[in-house]
Amino acid sequence: MKTFTPQATRLRSKRLSPVRHICLALALCVASGAALADLKVGVAMSQFDDTWLTYLREAMGAKAKAMPDGVSLQFEDARGDVVKQLSQVESFISQKVDAIIVNPVDTAATQTITKEAVAAGIPLVYVNRAPDAVQPAGVVVVASDDVKAGEMQAQYLADKLGGKGNVVILLGDLANNSTQNRTKGVKEILAKYPGIKIDQEQTGIWLRQKGMDLVNDWITQGREFNAVFSNNDEMAIGAAMALKQAGVEKGKVLIGGVDGTPDGLNAVKKGDLAVSVYQDAKGQADASVEAAVKMAHKQPVEPRLMVPYQLITAENADSFKH
């Protein structure tokens, strides 16, 4: 039987070390290649604590994980601050990310973001909130037609009102063109019904508590209204809560929302809301991530990708989900 002295063992180890080095080098190359295959996409969100935007953000994360090429998203929260969001985008540019997705704080204040991303040659996708200005080459918008959402909500409620009554409007953030366009859609429909009068319209800045406070104030003031047109579900739910506290019978005042969040869907099912309009968070998320990846790979993408809204009533609410 052959035996090995410690010295012989050391010599054998030395003879095999080049093989080990080759294996190690190959392993490192594979690992490095996998890391390099990942696309880095910076995502600047207007705010994390918005209910619907939370679903959008989560759906974007899920889409990135499901992409075959490997896509990593770096999310940043602007907390409703235009300057902060610009700084976050500039940081993405300095990191040389492969693409940038922006959910803008203020749709009228995106010119600098666009200019800097285009100058750096980094693909830019605006999601959910479309900038007011026409976008140059290298910039894509993924959104839904907010005017259509307002029209769908208003037509349903106007029909339920029989074309008559006093109504109030809960507005979203006034700096957001979703607020402007949803309200525009509502008013374009109501203009066809001279028997429907708008008694009040004030901003609830998308918040449930603010919507509740405004409707409670109107009730306290003795204002009488037959319907509440809300720019989103959260304020609409707040309106329903205020009416319930005031002892108003469910369904006596019709309430409409927009978004079709889980809470909004549940409110429609329970009859707290007469109607909502479904904004497809997954649809927008998937389209924005796909657009960013295609642009990073120099593949063509349509400059505007519009995800359709859908009407939600008690009859079909079970078919929607985020």
Secondary structure as UniProt FT lines:
FT   HELIX           6..37
FT   STRAND          39..45
FT   HELIX           51..66
FT   TURN            68..69
FT   STRAND          71..77
FT   TURN            79..80
FT   HELIX           82..95
FT   STRAND          99..102
FT   TURN            107..108
FT   HELIX           111..120
FT   STRAND          124..127
FT   TURN            137..138
FT   STRAND          139..143
FT   HELIX           146..161
FT   TURN            162..163
FT   STRAND          165..171
FT   TURN            174..175
FT   HELIX           177..190
FT   TURN            191..192
FT   TURN            194..195
FT   STRAND          196..203
FT   TURN            205..206
FT   HELIX           208..220
FT   TURN            221..222
FT   STRAND          227..230
FT   HELIX           233..245
FT   TURN            246..247
FT   TURN            250..252
FT   STRAND          254..256
FT   HELIX           262..270
FT   STRAND          275..278
FT   HELIX           281..296
FT   TURN            297..298
FT   STRAND          304..306
FT   STRAND          310..312
FT   TURN            314..316
FT   HELIX           317..319
//
